[in-house]
Amino acid sequence: TPDRYVEIGGAKLNELSYQLARSYCVPCQGVYVAEPSGMFRLDGPDHGWIIGSIDNRPTPTLDTFIQVMQSIPDRERVPVVYHSIADFHTTSVAVVQVERHWSRFRLAVRNDTTGLWDFTDLGAPLPPKAIQPATARFIQLDASVGPAKDLIRSLVKVSYYMPCRIDGFPKSRKQGAGLVLDHARGLIVVSRSIVPFSMGDLSITFADTIIVPGKIEYLHPSHNFAFVRYDPALVGETDVASAPLSEEMLLQGHRVTLVAFNHNQRPVCLTTVVTDITSVTIPQNSTPRFRSVNLDAITLDTPLAQQCSSGVLADEYGRVQGLWLSYLGERNMSGHDNEYHLGLHIHTALPVLSALQRGEDPGLRSLNVELMPVQMAQAVAMGLGQEWVHRVEEANSAKHQLFLIRRTETGSESAKMLEELDLILAVNGKTITRMYEMDVQYEAEELEMTILRKKEELTLKVPTSPVSGDGTSRVVMWAGAALQEPHKAVLQQSKTLPSRIYVSARSKGSPAYMYGMVPTQWITHINGTPTSDLDTFVDAVRQCPDNTYVRVKTISFDNIPMVLSVKNNLHYWSFVFVWVRASAVYRWPTIDMVKDATTECGWRRNEVVKGRRGTVRNYIRTRDFSTLILLLVRSNSAPLPPS
């Protein structure tokens, strides 16, 4: 049985055990990936990999593995040669990016006297190498594709690694295509099924050759796209082109050219027809996660479109009319996450693009409601008069419909005025028959809305609320559970808000996992002390000694109260991430992580003496009574920093 293992990049590795070697009749040697995760989540089955070499250097033992990893700079991309313990005939290779900034590199040794595993820090990572500008050439599509063939120079591959599962997102890695909209400013639009939140490492590949880091600029709160940015200087003289945009709206029956990537990340180009543009409701998941709402979806007359997760829709002149995106839906009974491939009008992204080009925050506002279409026969049965039927027919000759409020967002300003099942007739005097006509909400502080409620026509002054494009910016890790403020998907699906502490995820084997803390719960009390937000929660758990049971009062997503006894185990589960107040005083050694745009990660690590006050939005790592607290906030000038 191994008495040592190494933690690095979110994975755990040890020397191959005698028991496994005996079971598979293989030599008892080599570094075995005991927990494949993070940088060592290799291609193929989840378990059973033996590492042969890293960066072309053999790793026959754990000590050699440690020496090799200590010599490789952070964020370096290196080849890893490995094989399965069940098949020594086949050798595989994968190129991985060294991850030393989100997780620690440490050695665990079993202590047979205490029964614990003693941890030894294996040193700070070597700083990343400076990225040098490089030049490459995009592939050339056949002339038969037409003018749209030049769009291949505007399509890039976006890869995103997420070290912590928050916001209910089920994956740790995603990859797909992004569209360059402004090469001079380095702006790319990409699906939110690829970039769901802002905590992670973003890589952008140009011409299948040049890989540069990216930074998340804006996450649209309701539509399925995000804007990311890269440094144009890093791609040298590469023939990257800003995609030309069309001002013409796509309509049913229009011919378009689909330029997209299939599941093998190979380009697919074909001319097809728009079969329909209809308001679609993406099914919600039982565990809330981002879901695009109020969507006018474009569908195409070709089955090949469903094999392509991301790309663009272009007109006969090669101008982009729409984005072809993958929409994350619900998890089915077999545990598979359904994805829907649909088109989105490019004009939906233009308000955000224009603001980012001006160097401004988009500053969008929203009613924070989810709408669904209603056919006229149903609307008449709900009490709609003939006068409004005629208005709808005049406003939209192609599709006679109105929109019903399916959900209001908990805690929003509009929820005080609007109710679910209200039928929207007009906004600011304009009859609403198309989903995009509701875009007027993005710039208005107040809307005059005419609605039909219980067969009564009402005119209301409805306020809008500012919406942020930053996504989640605070995460607290305690007892192996990831806690955060309720994200937008939670507010959309829940009618109540018991507290501002929401359980987003948990780690297997942790106290949270063992004692029944599950995602979608709210925490309201710690040992009888009310905890309404993350600040009060951290203050409460800091008073709980090690190896004692903590009474955690929770409320389930269905409003069922429950009290859990969670045993503190600060030796193995000792990290807490919070946003520190300026007046906080710490009486134990700390490490202060300060935002600094001049550093590679956008953060600077400083030692802090005992008793020094914390700084607003800084990281502070503290240790007292075996407690380790790490403060984490998102930078507006760089990707989220390392922990």
Secondary structure, DSSP 8 states (H G I E B T S, - for coil): --SEEEEETTEEEEE--HHHHHHHT--S-SEEEEE--GGG--SSSSS-EEEEEETTEE--SHHHHHHHHHTS-TT-EEEEEEEETTEEEEEEEEEEE---SSS--EEEEE-TTTSSEEEEE---------------------GGG-GGGGGGGGEEEEEEE-SS--TT---SEEEEEEEEEETTTTEEEE-TTTS-SSSSEEEEEETTTEEEEEEEEEE-SSSS-EEEE--GGGGTT-------B--S---TT-EEEEEEEETTS-EEEEEEEEEEEEEE-----SS------SEEEEEES-GGGGGEEEEEEE-TTS-EEEEEEEEEEEE-TTS-EEEEEEEEEGGGGHHHHHHHHTT-----EE--EEEEEEEHHHHHHTT--HHHHHHHHHH-SS--EEEEEEEE-TT-SGGGT--TT-EEEEETTEE--SGGGGGGGGT-SEEEEEEEETTEEEEEEEE-EE--SS-----EEETTEEEE---HHHHHH-S----S-EEEEE-TTSHHHHTT--TT-EEEEETTEE--SHHHHHHHHTTS-TTSEEEEEEE-TTS-EEEEEEE--TTTS---EE---TT-B--S-EEEEEE-TTSSSSEEEEEE-TT-B--TT-EEEEEETTEEEEE----SSSS----
